[in-house]
Amino acid sequence: MSVIIRILAINPGSTSTKTAVYENETPVFVKNIKHTKEELEVYEKITDQFMFRKDLILKAVKEAEIELDSLRIVIGRGGLLKPIESGVYEVNERMLGDLLNRSFGEHASNLGGLIAHDIARQLPGAKAYIANPVVVDELDDIARIAGHPRFQRRSIFHALNQKAVAREHAKSIMKTYEELNLIVAHLGGGITVGAHKKGKVIDVNQGLDGEGPFSPERSGTLPVGDLARLCFSGDVNYNEVKKMITGEGGLVAYFGTNNAYEVEKRAAAGDMEAKLLLEAMAYQVAKEIGAMATVLRGDVDGILITGGLANSKWMVNLIIERVHKIAPTHVYPGEDELRALAFNGLRIIRGEAVPKVYA
């Protein structure tokens, strides 16, 4: 009889906290706790939401009649930390300090490691981890060059889901992730396309600031001269430009919504602007995939399309028709980050991975 390992996974987002308990590979409890604008606006900083969100998680687990003492691992979504290599990291004092002090930026995912640590430290035999945060950095040096010494390209992307899907695909074809060259396109509120070479993402567009294809809520790479002129026009301030790039760009800027499904319905009903914009989004994703194919020197074992927008067969087909000659394409719709977190925890317990130290 196999030993049952219980893992609590925590994924804090801007307006929700997703949490789940896994028994080995099986989810026995999953909940998406929604937070209203009124609930969150009383907190000055995101880290101030720590106790509020932690208490809601503990309440939900208790209502599901799950004994906290049975948990072996508490694993949270990694936040904005210093650039690190991929893997699973045990939460330590240095990491807690960087998350609490917002040393590398503020994001709801910063709460993942903080909450995981606080819950785990109260449980006998439990440990707290994070896995593949957005700051995973495995870029080749050549990919960092931006074209001016004052700038350098950075690696910030959907590392957790991209890595999980890449491993899942490798397993499905009886290979290891480290044997393959893959291009993974994550299509969500933001869009990132990574070149995975033998287990490392050697190039990827910087998703946090909206570099690359435009998306439901990000403007993507904008004409830099026009952007510079706008910044010094006196018509906008820094915060307005920042929102224009990330949060209020892309489909939000054109249609006032980040719901790509609603825009697709408009296109299907004959709205030609909606149709053109969605086709342009697919076009830009395909261009980014083509760029990553050159990074891998054309040696591509597969193209994986994932994320929420991958549920749209129309959108996916628009991309595939442009890239199918590069390599076989495979679609993994949705993004199950709780599952990815839990499975990373299992890899530690089973000795398939060794926890890394954040230093």
TAUR-V963051 format. One record per residue. N is the residue number from 1. SS is DSSP state (alpha for helix, beta for strand, coil for the rest). Layout:
n->N ss->SS
n->N ss->SS
//
This chain:
n->1 ss->coil
n->2 ss->coil
n->3 ss->coil
n->4 ss->coil
n->5 ss->coil
n->6 ss->beta
n->7 ss->beta
n->8 ss->beta
n->9 ss->beta
n->10 ss->beta
n->11 ss->beta
n->12 ss->beta
n->13 ss->coil
n->14 ss->coil
n->15 ss->coil
n->16 ss->beta
n->17 ss->beta
n->18 ss->beta
n->19 ss->beta
n->20 ss->beta
n->21 ss->beta
n->22 ss->beta
n->23 ss->beta
n->24 ss->coil
n->25 ss->coil
n->26 ss->beta
n->27 ss->beta
n->28 ss->beta
n->29 ss->beta
n->30 ss->beta
n->31 ss->beta
n->32 ss->beta
n->33 ss->beta
n->34 ss->beta
n->35 ss->coil
n->36 ss->coil
n->37 ss->alpha
n->38 ss->alpha
n->39 ss->alpha
n->40 ss->alpha
n->41 ss->coil
n->42 ss->coil
n->43 ss->coil
n->44 ss->coil
n->45 ss->coil
n->46 ss->alpha
n->47 ss->alpha
n->48 ss->alpha
n->49 ss->alpha
n->50 ss->alpha
n->51 ss->alpha
n->52 ss->alpha
n->53 ss->alpha
n->54 ss->alpha
n->55 ss->alpha
n->56 ss->alpha
n->57 ss->alpha
n->58 ss->alpha
n->59 ss->alpha
n->60 ss->alpha
n->61 ss->alpha
n->62 ss->alpha
n->63 ss->alpha
n->64 ss->coil
n->65 ss->coil
n->66 ss->coil
n->67 ss->coil
n->68 ss->alpha
n->69 ss->alpha
n->70 ss->alpha
n->71 ss->beta
n->72 ss->beta
n->73 ss->beta
n->74 ss->beta
n->75 ss->beta
n->76 ss->beta
n->77 ss->beta
n->78 ss->coil
n->79 ss->coil
n->80 ss->coil
n->81 ss->coil
n->82 ss->coil
n->83 ss->coil
n->84 ss->beta
n->85 ss->coil
n->86 ss->coil
n->87 ss->coil
n->88 ss->beta
n->89 ss->beta
n->90 ss->beta
n->91 ss->coil
n->92 ss->coil
n->93 ss->alpha
n->94 ss->alpha
n->95 ss->alpha
n->96 ss->alpha
n->97 ss->alpha
n->98 ss->alpha
n->99 ss->alpha
n->100 ss->alpha
n->101 ss->coil
n->102 ss->coil
n->103 ss->coil
n->104 ss->coil
n->105 ss->coil
n->106 ss->coil
n->107 ss->coil
n->108 ss->coil
n->109 ss->coil
n->110 ss->alpha
n->111 ss->alpha
n->112 ss->alpha
n->113 ss->alpha
n->114 ss->alpha
n->115 ss->alpha
n->116 ss->alpha
n->117 ss->alpha
n->118 ss->alpha
n->119 ss->alpha
n->120 ss->alpha
n->121 ss->coil
n->122 ss->coil
n->123 ss->coil
n->124 ss->coil
n->125 ss->coil
n->126 ss->coil
n->127 ss->beta
n->128 ss->beta
n->129 ss->beta
n->130 ss->beta
n->131 ss->beta
n->132 ss->coil
n->133 ss->coil
n->134 ss->coil
n->135 ss->coil
n->136 ss->beta
n->137 ss->coil
n->138 ss->coil
n->139 ss->coil
n->140 ss->coil
n->141 ss->alpha
n->142 ss->alpha
n->143 ss->alpha
n->144 ss->alpha
n->145 ss->beta
n->146 ss->coil
n->147 ss->coil
n->148 ss->coil
n->149 ss->coil
n->150 ss->coil
n->151 ss->coil
n->152 ss->beta
n->153 ss->coil
n->154 ss->coil
n->155 ss->coil
n->156 ss->coil
n->157 ss->coil
n->158 ss->coil
n->159 ss->alpha
n->160 ss->alpha
n->161 ss->alpha
n->162 ss->alpha
n->163 ss->alpha
n->164 ss->alpha
n->165 ss->alpha
n->166 ss->alpha
n->167 ss->alpha
n->168 ss->alpha
n->169 ss->alpha
n->170 ss->alpha
n->171 ss->alpha
n->172 ss->alpha
n->173 ss->coil
n->174 ss->coil
n->175 ss->coil
n->176 ss->coil
n->177 ss->alpha
n->178 ss->alpha
n->179 ss->alpha
n->180 ss->coil
n->181 ss->beta
n->182 ss->beta
n->183 ss->beta
n->184 ss->beta
n->185 ss->beta
n->186 ss->beta
n->187 ss->beta
n->188 ss->coil
n->189 ss->coil
n->190 ss->coil
n->191 ss->beta
n->192 ss->beta
n->193 ss->beta
n->194 ss->beta
n->195 ss->beta
n->196 ss->beta
n->197 ss->beta
n->198 ss->coil
n->199 ss->coil
n->200 ss->beta
n->201 ss->beta
n->202 ss->beta
n->203 ss->beta
n->204 ss->beta
n->205 ss->coil
n->206 ss->coil
n->207 ss->coil
n->208 ss->coil
n->209 ss->coil
n->210 ss->coil
n->211 ss->coil
n->212 ss->coil
n->213 ss->coil
n->214 ss->coil
n->215 ss->coil
n->216 ss->coil
n->217 ss->coil
n->218 ss->beta
n->219 ss->coil
n->220 ss->coil
n->221 ss->coil
n->222 ss->coil
n->223 ss->coil
n->224 ss->alpha
n->225 ss->alpha
n->226 ss->alpha
n->227 ss->alpha
n->228 ss->alpha
n->229 ss->alpha
n->230 ss->alpha
n->231 ss->alpha
n->232 ss->coil
n->233 ss->coil
n->234 ss->coil
n->235 ss->coil
n->236 ss->coil
n->237 ss->coil
n->238 ss->alpha
n->239 ss->alpha
n->240 ss->alpha
n->241 ss->alpha
n->242 ss->alpha
n->243 ss->alpha
n->244 ss->alpha
n->245 ss->alpha
n->246 ss->beta
n->247 ss->coil
n->248 ss->coil
n->249 ss->coil
n->250 ss->alpha
n->251 ss->alpha
n->252 ss->alpha
n->253 ss->alpha
n->254 ss->alpha
n->255 ss->alpha
n->256 ss->coil
n->257 ss->coil
n->258 ss->coil
n->259 ss->coil
n->260 ss->alpha
n->261 ss->alpha
n->262 ss->alpha
n->263 ss->alpha
n->264 ss->alpha
n->265 ss->alpha
n->266 ss->alpha
n->267 ss->alpha
n->268 ss->alpha
n->269 ss->coil
n->270 ss->coil
n->271 ss->coil
n->272 ss->alpha
n->273 ss->alpha
n->274 ss->alpha
n->275 ss->alpha
n->276 ss->alpha
n->277 ss->alpha
n->278 ss->alpha
n->279 ss->alpha
n->280 ss->alpha
n->281 ss->alpha
n->282 ss->alpha
n->283 ss->alpha
n->284 ss->alpha
n->285 ss->alpha
n->286 ss->alpha
n->287 ss->alpha
n->288 ss->alpha
n->289 ss->alpha
n->290 ss->alpha
n->291 ss->alpha
n->292 ss->alpha
n->293 ss->alpha
n->294 ss->alpha
n->295 ss->alpha
n->296 ss->coil
n->297 ss->coil
n->298 ss->coil
n->299 ss->coil
n->300 ss->coil
n->301 ss->coil
n->302 ss->beta
n->303 ss->beta
n->304 ss->beta
n->305 ss->beta
n->306 ss->beta
n->307 ss->beta
n->308 ss->alpha
n->309 ss->alpha
n->310 ss->alpha
n->311 ss->alpha
n->312 ss->coil
n->313 ss->alpha
n->314 ss->alpha
n->315 ss->alpha
n->316 ss->alpha
n->317 ss->alpha
n->318 ss->alpha
n->319 ss->alpha
n->320 ss->alpha
n->321 ss->alpha
n->322 ss->alpha
n->323 ss->alpha
n->324 ss->coil
n->325 ss->coil
n->326 ss->coil
n->327 ss->coil
n->328 ss->coil
n->329 ss->beta
n->330 ss->beta
n->331 ss->beta
n->332 ss->beta
n->333 ss->beta
n->334 ss->beta
n->335 ss->coil
n->336 ss->coil
n->337 ss->alpha
n->338 ss->alpha
n->339 ss->alpha
n->340 ss->alpha
n->341 ss->alpha
n->342 ss->alpha
n->343 ss->alpha
n->344 ss->alpha
n->345 ss->alpha
n->346 ss->alpha
n->347 ss->alpha
n->348 ss->alpha
n->349 ss->alpha
n->350 ss->coil
n->351 ss->coil
n->352 ss->coil
n->353 ss->coil
n->354 ss->coil
n->355 ss->coil
n->356 ss->beta
n->357 ss->coil
n->358 ss->coil
n->359 ss->coil
//
